[in-house]
Amino acid sequence: MNRVVFINRKDLLGLRCMCKKDLQLILDSVKPFKNIFTGSIKKVPLLIGKTVATLFYEPSTRTKTSFEIAAKKLSADVINITINTSSVIKGESLIDTGKTLEAMKSDYIIIRHFFAGAPDILARNLNASVINAGDGFHEHPTQALLDLYTIYENKKKIENLKVLIVGDILHSRVAKSDIWALTKMGAKVAVVGPSTLIPANIEDFGVKVYYDLDEAVCGVDVVNILRIQFERQQENFFPSIHEYIKFYQLTMKRLKMAKPDVLVMHPGPVNRGIEISTEVADSSNTLINDQVTNGIAVRMAILYLLKHENKKEFNV
C-alpha cells in the first residue's frame, strides 16, 4: 500500500507513508485530550453535530470501545454497525455499505476488515473521513500511535531507544504499523520470534532480526509483546504451545536482562502464561492499562485532527 496516509487531509489509513513531522504533530496533540479524558470534564463540544460510525467486520473490544468513548468525549454522535445483523449478510458490498452510512450523514467511518486494503477502497469512494482500525495483515495505525505515545510519555523521547517486538510478526498488523512509526521517529527496532513467524526480507524495513529471545532482550528500553494469532493461521507455525512458552515467553528472568527501567507493552488481549508470565504482566514495568487509557486520548486527537473544518496541512 503506497497511498498517502492523510488522503486529502481527511483519512488515516496507515503509517507507512506518514512522515516524522506528522507523527510528531499527533504526539504533541494527544496530551490535552488525555487531560480531558482523565480529568473532571466529561465532554468537550469539539465534534458536536458530527456523527461517527463504527464498521467492524472482525471482533474487537478495545479498539471499538475506545473509538466510541473518544467520539462521545468530543460530543459526537456514534452509530455502531453490527455486521452479523446488517445488510452485509444479505450481500451488500463494502462500498454500498459505506455510501449508506454516508447518506445517513456519517462524518467518520471507523473500519476494521479482514481484507488488507479495505479502508483504502472505502476512502477512495467516500467523502467521509475513513479511519483504519485494522485491515487484514496490513496495518493497525491507531494502535501503533498509542504505542508510540505511551513510549514517548514515559521516556520523553523515541530517538535511539532500543525497542524489541516479540512474537507473531508474520500475522501482526500492529507489528507492521509499530515498525513504520518507530523507525521514522529514530528508534532502533528489533524483532524476535520463531523463524516461521518472521516475514521474509523484514530487514528491508530497517529492523534487526533475532530468533533467540535471551539474546534479543539484552539492554533494550522497550519490549512490545504480541499475541499468537491462532485465528489468522492456516497451519501450525511451531511444534506446540509448550515449545513457544519455553523459548519466547517473557518471564521475569528474561526481563532482568533488559534495562532496569524497561517498558513492557502488549496490544491485548493478553494470553497470560503464554506470551507473557503473570508476574511480568503485573509488574511495575508493564504499561498495558496505560496503553488502553492512551488509546482513547490518541483517538480523540485523530478525530479532532481529521475534522473537516479544522484541516491542517500534512507533509507527505
N, C-alpha and C positions, 0 to 999 in steps of 0.2 A: 504494500500500500504506500504510494508516494504522494497521496493527496495532502494538501496543506491542512494543518490542524484546525485553525480557526478560519474555516472557509467563509470568505466574505465577512469575516469577523462575526460569524453567527453560530458556528458549531464547534464542538470538541469531540474529535473522532479518534485521536491517538496522540502519542508524544514523539513518535519517530521524527517527525518533521518540525517539531517545535524548537525554536531557538532558545538559548540560555536566557536572553533578555525577557522573553515571555514567561519562562519558568520562574524567574526571579520576581516578575510582576505578580504572579499568582501567589508566591510565597509571602511577599510583602502585603498582599491584600487579605490574608487569612486572619491575622491576629485580631483586628477589630470585630470580625464575625465570631471568633471564638469568645471574645469578651461578651458579646451579645448572648451567645448560646449558654455560656456558663454563668452569666450574671443574673440579675433580678429582672431584667427587661424580658418580657415574654415574647414580644413580637416587635418588628420594625416594619414600616409601610413601604419598603423599597420595591417590592413587587406587587403591590396592591393592584387589583384588576387584572393580573396576569394569571394564566392557567398552565399548570404543569401536569403532563400526562406521563405515567409510567407504563411502559410496554415491555413486559418481561416474558420472553419465550423459554427461559430457563429459571429454575428455582433460585431464590435469593432471600436472605433475611436482612443482613447488614446493609448492603448497598441500597436495596429498595426502600427500606425503612429510613435509612439515612437521608436519601433524597427527599422523601416525603416530609420528614421533620425539617430539613433545611428549607424547603419551599414554604412550609407553613410558618416558620420563624420569620420569613421575609414577607408574610401576608399574602402569598399566592394561594389560589385555589388548586386543589390536587384531584386528579382523576386517576384511579388505579384500574388498569385493564387486566382482567383475569383471562389468560389465553384459553384455558380449557372450557370456559363458558362464553367465549366470544365468537364472532363470525369467522375467525381463523379456522375453527373446527369445521366450518361449512365450506372451506376452500378459499376464503378471501386472501388475496395476495398481500404481501408486506406493504407495497406502495399504496394499495387501496385502503388498507387499514390506517396508514399514516395520513392519507388525504381525508379520510373520515374524521380523524382526530383534529386535523387542521380546520376542517369545515365546522367543527364544534368549537372553534376559536382557541385551540391549544397553542400557546406561545412557545412551549418547550415540549419536546418528546424525549424522554429518557428511555433508551432501548438496550435490552440485553438479548442477544440472539446466539444460537448455536452456529450460525453461518458467519465465517470471517468476512467482513466487508459489508454486512447488512446495514450498519449505521451509515456508511458512506453512500449506499444506494438510496437510503431514505433521505439523506441530506441533499442529494442531487435533485430530488423531486419535490421538495417541500420548501416553503418559506419559513416555517417554524424552525427554531433552534433545535438541533439534534445533538444529544449527548450520549456518547458510547459508555454504557455501563457493563461492557464485556462482550466481545464478539468472538466466538469460537476459540481457536488457539492464538488469536491475533494480538489484541491489546485490552487492557483494563486501565485507561488513563487516570480516572479519579482515584483508584486505589493507589497507583504509583504516586500521585500528587500528595495524598495524605501520608504515605510512607516518607516521601521527601520532606514534607513539612514536619513530621514527627522527629526526624533526624535533625533537621535544621533548628527546631525549637530546643532540643536538648544539647546539641553540640555547638550551636551558634555558627555553624559553617557546614559546607558539604565538600568543598575542595580538599583533595588529598586524603580524605577519610578512606580507610580500608573497609569495604563493605562486602560481606560474603553472603551469597544466596544459596540456600541448601535445599536439595531435593529434586522434585519432578520438574526440571526446567523445560523439558520437551513439551509438556502439555499445558504449561502455565502461561496464561496471558499476562498475569501480574508480573512474572519474571521479566518478560519482554519489555513491558512498559517501564518497570523499575530500571532496567538496564539503560534504556534510552534516556530517561530522566537523570539518573545518577552520573552517567558518563558525560553528558552535556554540562553538568554542574561541576565536573572536575574530580569526582570520586574515583577511587581505584577499585574497580569491581571485579570480583571473582565468583565463580560458580563451582559447586561440588555436588556430586551425586553419582549413582551408578552410570557406567558408560552408556547403557541403553536409554537413559533418561536425559542425556546431554545432547542437544541438537548438533548436527554436523556443521562445521565451519562457524560455530558460535564465537570463536576467537576473532572473527572478522568484525564483530560488534564492539570490539575494544575491551573484552574481558579475558581474564585468565581462567583456565580450566584446571580443576583438581578432581581426583577420584577418591582421595583419602581425606576424610573429614578431619582426622587428627592433625594432618599436615596443614590443611587449608585454614583451620580456625586460629592458628597461632598468630597472635599480635593484631587481630582485627578489631576495628572500632564498632562495627555493627554486624549482627547476624540476622538475616531475614530468612525464616524457615517456611518452606512451602508444604502444603498438604499433598499427600499422594492422591492423585485424582483417578481413582479406580473407575469412576463413571465415564471417563473420557478415553480409557484404554481399551483397545480392541484385542489385546493379547497381553500375556504376562511379561513384564519387563525386568523382573528379578525373581529368583527362586522362591522366596517366601517372605512374609511379613517379618518373621523372626530374623531372617538374614538382613533385612533392611534395618530393623531396630538395632541389631548388633553393630552395623557399620556406619549408620547415618543418623541415629537418634542423637539429638543434642542433650547431653547429660551435664550435670554439674562438673564432673571430672573434665569433660571436654571444654566447658565454658571457662574454666580456670586457665586454659591455655591462651585465651583471648586477653585483651587489655582489661585491667581491673574495672574500668568504667564502661565496659562493652554494653551496647544496647541490644536487646533481643526483641525481635519483631515477628509477627505472624499475621497474614491477611485474614485468617479464620475461614471456616470453622476449624478449631483446633482438635486434633486427634491426640489427646493425652496418652502417653505410653507408647506412641508410635514414632512420630517425627520429633516429639519433644517430651522430656520427662516431666512429671507433675512438679517435681522440685524446681526445675528451671522455669516452668510456666508460672509458678507462684513466686518467683524470686523478685527482688527489688530491681534487677536489671531488665526485667521484662515489661514491655510497654504496650501490650495487646489492648488493654482497655483505653489507654491514651490514644491509640490509633483509631478506635471507634469514635471517641469524642472528637478527635481532629477531623475525622471523615465528614462529620456534619458541618463543621466550620469551613472546610475546604469546598464542600459542595455548595454552601451558601455563597462563597466567594465566586465560584464558577458561574452560578446562576446570575449573580449580580454583574459580572464582567461581560456576560453574553446578553445582557438586557439591551433590547434594540435601541432604546432612547439614550443609552449610555455607551455607545460603541467607542472602543478605543482602537488606535492603530497598532497592529501587531506586525513586527518584522518577521518575514518568512524567507 
